[in-house]
Amino acid sequence: MPQDLSFYYAAVPAVLLVGLAKGGMGDALSLIGLPFLALVVSPVEAAAILLPILVFMDMISLVIWRGHGDWATMKIMLPGAILGIALGWATSALVPGDMLRVVIGAVTILFCLRYFWNNFGPGAGKITPPRGQRPVAASFWGTFSGYGSFVAHAGGAPFQIYALPLKLEPRDYTGTSVRFFAILNAIKFIPYFALGQLDTKNLVTSATLLPFAPLATLAGAWCVRRMKPQIFYPFMYAMAMIAAILIMREGLGW
């Protein structure tokens, strides 16, 4: 277990930011938090330390958002996501994580720019109806999400590309996202153990940071529950945009 206080100066803010994201405040906060921890340990070790904490946060979020979610979205996205994790495990040594980050970041930026142009650019004001479920698109983005989550810890953006245009009620969108990534994080334990990333030292370190997780997760959920859809969706697209920029920045090594 790290004894240097500088580790905790970086790790505690990282856990708090990730907790706010897990509460429903958007993947960007999680991506802002991860580099804090990577300042004091390697990125691989940072991911290994955070995974048990993420699973604990998922358990809290599942209780908070019980009764909210869209099962149709879950059912058509999860098979692809599980396949994506399996592909990530099989090719983890072959596919450069940085290249995948750049691709995910670029696609998500274009997706968000399209939203802001349609809603706030010239000629804005036309209400676009919610998109229906599209099994082929759901399988593609689900696979991309599972693969990106395993290889580059960037699974949130592909999920948002499919799920945000459905225009679910904010609580249902958050509940769906929480369930989706809770399942993915639980499944990721198996390959992470197999790859030797979850050793005793990292698990003990995770346990020391665990008490900070509930506070941040509950705070994030408190904020989301008070957002109206006309505020929630621009906020979520903005968070996705920030997350995409951070993903690309990391992938390009800037």
Backbone torsions as a table, in degrees:
resi	resn	phi	psi	omega
1	MET	NA	131.8	-179.5
2	PRO	-60.2	134.9	179.7
3	GLN	-102.2	-20.3	-176.3
4	ASP	-69.8	127.1	-179.7
5	LEU	-61.9	-26.5	179.9
6	SER	-61.5	-29.8	176.5
7	PHE	-60.9	-45.7	-176.7
8	TYR	-75.2	-27.5	174.3
9	TYR	-61.3	-31.1	178.0
10	ALA	-90.6	-39.2	-172.5
11	ALA	-72.2	-39.8	-177.5
12	VAL	-64.6	-48.4	174.6
13	PRO	-59.1	-35.9	178.7
14	ALA	-61.2	-46.3	-179.7
15	VAL	-65.0	-40.4	179.7
16	LEU	-63.6	-42.7	179.4
17	LEU	-66.9	-42.8	177.9
18	VAL	-63.8	-37.1	178.4
19	GLY	-63.9	-41.5	175.7
20	LEU	-60.0	-41.1	177.8
21	ALA	-63.3	-43.4	179.7
22	LYS	-64.8	-28.4	176.7
23	GLY	-71.9	-12.5	176.6
24	GLY	121.3	8.9	-174.1
25	MET	-86.4	2.2	173.9
26	GLY	110.3	145.2	-174.3
27	ASP	-65.1	-22.0	-177.2
28	ALA	-61.2	-38.9	-179.8
29	LEU	-62.9	-37.5	177.0
30	SER	-64.3	-41.3	-179.1
31	LEU	-72.8	-23.8	172.7
32	ILE	-74.1	-36.3	-177.5
33	GLY	-71.9	-39.0	-176.4
34	LEU	-57.2	-42.7	178.9
35	PRO	-62.2	-26.5	176.0
36	PHE	-57.6	-48.2	-178.3
37	LEU	-70.1	-34.0	179.9
38	ALA	-70.0	-9.5	175.5
39	LEU	-71.5	-25.7	-173.1
40	VAL	-116.3	-13.7	173.6
41	VAL	-138.8	168.1	179.7
42	SER	-66.1	153.7	179.5
43	PRO	-56.5	-37.7	179.5
44	VAL	-65.5	-44.5	179.3
45	GLU	-66.9	-36.4	177.4
46	ALA	-60.1	-43.8	179.2
47	ALA	-64.1	-40.4	-179.8
48	ALA	-66.6	-39.3	179.0
49	ILE	-66.9	-39.3	-175.5
50	LEU	-77.9	-25.5	-174.1
51	LEU	-58.3	-49.1	177.2
52	PRO	-61.2	-34.6	178.2
53	ILE	-67.3	-39.7	177.2
54	LEU	-60.7	-42.5	179.6
55	VAL	-64.1	-39.8	176.9
56	PHE	-63.5	-43.8	176.7
57	MET	-61.7	-39.0	178.0
58	ASP	-58.9	-41.4	-179.9
59	MET	-62.4	-41.5	177.7
60	ILE	-64.8	-44.8	-178.5
61	SER	-64.3	-36.4	178.9
62	LEU	-62.7	-36.2	177.0
63	VAL	-70.7	-44.9	-178.6
64	ILE	-60.8	-43.4	-174.0
65	TRP	-101.2	21.0	176.6
66	ARG	-60.2	141.5	-179.0
67	GLY	86.4	-6.7	178.4
68	HIS	-119.2	137.4	179.2
69	GLY	153.2	168.2	179.0
70	ASP	-125.1	104.1	-173.8
71	TRP	-69.2	-28.3	178.3
72	ALA	-61.8	-42.5	177.9
73	THR	-64.6	-43.5	179.5
74	MET	-59.1	-47.6	-173.0
75	LYS	-64.1	-34.6	-177.0
76	ILE	-92.4	-14.3	178.3
77	MET	-95.6	-31.9	-173.3
78	LEU	-63.0	-43.2	-179.9
79	PRO	-57.3	-42.9	177.8
80	GLY	-64.5	-39.1	-179.3
81	ALA	-64.5	-41.7	177.9
82	ILE	-64.4	-40.5	175.4
83	LEU	-61.4	-40.6	179.4
84	GLY	-61.8	-40.7	176.8
85	ILE	-62.7	-43.6	179.3
86	ALA	-61.7	-42.1	178.0
87	LEU	-65.4	-38.8	177.9
88	GLY	-62.9	-41.5	178.1
89	TRP	-62.5	-44.5	-176.3
90	ALA	-69.7	-28.0	-174.0
91	THR	-117.2	16.1	-174.2
92	SER	-58.5	-28.7	-179.0
93	ALA	-91.0	-5.2	-173.5
94	LEU	-106.1	-36.4	-174.2
95	VAL	-97.2	122.0	177.8
96	PRO	-64.1	123.0	179.2
97	GLY	-60.8	-33.4	-178.7
98	ASP	-64.9	-40.0	179.5
99	MET	-63.7	-41.8	179.5
100	LEU	-64.3	-39.2	178.1
101	ARG	-60.1	-42.7	-179.7
102	VAL	-63.4	-43.2	-179.2
103	VAL	-64.5	-49.1	-179.6
104	ILE	-61.4	-43.9	179.9
105	GLY	-61.3	-45.6	-178.0
106	ALA	-64.4	-44.9	-180.0
107	VAL	-62.6	-42.4	-178.3
108	THR	-68.7	-38.5	177.6
109	ILE	-60.9	-45.4	178.2
110	LEU	-62.1	-41.0	178.8
111	PHE	-61.0	-44.7	-179.0
112	CYS	-71.1	-40.3	177.9
113	LEU	-60.6	-38.9	177.4
114	ARG	-61.1	-42.9	179.1
115	TYR	-61.9	-49.9	-176.8
116	PHE	-66.9	-34.3	177.0
117	TRP	-65.2	-45.4	-177.6
118	ASN	-68.3	-29.9	-173.6
119	ASN	-101.3	-22.5	-176.1
120	PHE	-131.7	-3.4	179.9
121	GLY	-85.3	-172.6	177.2
122	PRO	-56.5	133.7	-179.8
123	GLY	80.9	8.8	179.1
124	ALA	-67.6	162.1	-180.0
125	GLY	121.9	-20.0	176.5
126	LYS	-73.8	125.2	-178.1
127	ILE	-81.3	121.1	177.6
128	THR	-90.6	130.8	-178.4
129	PRO	-71.6	157.6	176.1
130	PRO	-60.6	142.9	176.4
131	ARG	-79.3	145.6	177.3
132	GLY	-80.1	172.8	177.3
133	GLN	-68.4	136.0	-179.6
134	ARG	-128.8	99.6	-173.0
135	PRO	-55.7	-40.2	-178.2
136	VAL	-67.4	-47.7	178.7
137	ALA	-62.9	-39.5	179.5
138	ALA	-63.2	-41.0	178.5
139	SER	-65.1	-42.0	-179.3
140	PHE	-63.9	-52.6	-177.4
141	TRP	-70.4	-30.7	175.0
142	GLY	-64.1	-44.2	177.7
143	THR	-63.5	-43.5	178.7
144	PHE	-61.1	-39.3	-179.8
145	SER	-66.9	-46.4	179.1
146	GLY	-63.6	-42.1	179.9
147	TYR	-66.7	-46.8	179.7
148	GLY	-64.4	-35.9	179.0
149	SER	-64.0	-39.4	-177.7
150	PHE	-78.4	-46.2	-172.4
151	VAL	-80.3	-40.0	-171.5
152	ALA	-129.3	8.4	-179.0
153	HIS	53.3	42.3	-177.2
154	ALA	-135.8	50.8	-178.0
155	GLY	-87.7	-14.2	-176.1
156	GLY	-67.0	-40.6	-175.3
157	ALA	-63.2	-48.4	177.6
158	PRO	-60.8	-36.4	176.4
159	PHE	-61.1	-44.5	-178.2
160	GLN	-65.3	-36.0	-179.6
161	ILE	-59.3	-36.6	178.2
162	TYR	-84.3	-43.6	-168.0
163	ALA	-81.6	-34.3	-176.5
164	LEU	-61.3	-42.9	179.9
165	PRO	-65.5	-11.6	175.8
166	LEU	-69.1	-19.7	179.2
167	LYS	52.5	48.9	174.7
168	LEU	-66.8	159.2	172.0
169	GLU	-58.9	137.6	-173.5
170	PRO	-47.4	-41.7	-179.6
171	ARG	-68.2	-36.3	178.5
172	ASP	-70.3	-38.3	176.1
173	TYR	-61.2	-46.6	-178.6
174	THR	-65.0	-42.6	178.4
175	GLY	-61.9	-38.5	177.9
176	THR	-65.7	-46.2	179.4
177	SER	-61.0	-43.6	-179.7
178	VAL	-60.4	-48.1	-179.2
179	ARG	-64.6	-42.6	-177.7
180	PHE	-58.8	-50.4	-175.4
181	PHE	-80.7	-21.6	172.8
182	ALA	-64.1	-42.5	178.4
183	ILE	-66.5	-43.8	-179.7
184	LEU	-62.8	-44.3	-179.2
185	ASN	-64.8	-37.6	178.3
186	ALA	-65.5	-41.7	179.7
187	ILE	-65.8	-36.0	-177.7
188	LYS	-64.6	-18.7	177.6
189	PHE	-57.3	-38.5	-175.1
190	ILE	-63.3	-56.4	179.5
191	PRO	-67.5	-30.1	178.3
192	TYR	-64.8	-41.2	175.2
193	PHE	-63.6	-42.6	-178.1
194	ALA	-63.8	-31.7	179.7
195	LEU	-86.9	1.0	175.2
196	GLY	77.3	21.0	-176.7
197	GLN	-89.7	-11.1	-178.2
198	LEU	-113.0	73.3	178.3
199	ASP	-88.5	175.5	-175.8
200	THR	-60.5	-40.9	-178.0
201	LYS	-60.2	-46.7	-179.0
202	ASN	-67.5	-36.2	179.6
203	LEU	-67.4	-38.1	176.9
204	VAL	-65.5	-40.9	177.0
205	THR	-61.8	-42.1	177.0
206	SER	-57.9	-42.1	-178.0
207	ALA	-63.2	-34.8	179.6
208	THR	-68.9	-26.4	-178.4
209	LEU	-92.4	-12.4	-173.3
210	LEU	-57.4	-38.1	-177.2
211	PRO	-59.9	-21.6	-179.0
212	PHE	-80.5	-14.6	-173.5
213	ALA	-67.9	-47.4	-175.5
214	PRO	-61.2	-42.2	-177.8
215	LEU	-57.2	-49.0	-177.3
216	ALA	-68.2	-39.8	-179.4
217	THR	-64.5	-43.3	178.1
218	LEU	-64.7	-37.4	178.9
219	ALA	-64.7	-42.5	178.2
220	GLY	-62.2	-44.2	179.0
221	ALA	-63.8	-38.4	179.0
222	TRP	-58.6	-41.8	-179.8
223	CYS	-67.2	-45.3	-177.0
224	VAL	-64.2	-40.1	-178.4
225	ARG	-61.3	-19.7	-177.0
226	ARG	-103.3	6.0	-179.9
227	MET	-93.7	132.4	171.8
228	LYS	-79.7	155.5	-178.1
229	PRO	-55.0	-37.1	-178.4
230	GLN	-69.5	-15.9	173.1
231	ILE	-98.3	-40.6	-174.9
232	PHE	-60.0	-47.9	-173.2
233	TYR	-71.1	-44.6	172.1
234	PRO	-58.4	-37.9	178.1
235	PHE	-62.4	-45.3	-177.8
236	MET	-67.0	-38.8	176.4
237	TYR	-65.4	-38.2	177.5
238	ALA	-64.6	-41.1	177.1
239	MET	-63.6	-39.7	178.0
240	ALA	-64.5	-38.3	178.8
241	MET	-64.1	-46.9	178.6
242	ILE	-61.6	-43.3	179.1
243	ALA	-59.9	-43.0	-179.2
244	ALA	-63.3	-40.8	178.6
245	ILE	-63.4	-42.7	178.8
246	LEU	-65.2	-39.2	178.0
247	ILE	-62.7	-46.5	179.9
248	MET	-63.7	-42.1	179.3
249	ARG	-58.2	-44.1	179.6
250	GLU	-66.4	-42.5	-179.9
251	GLY	-64.0	-35.1	179.9
252	LEU	-85.1	-8.9	178.6
253	GLY	74.7	26.9	179.8
254	TRP	-84.0	NA	NA
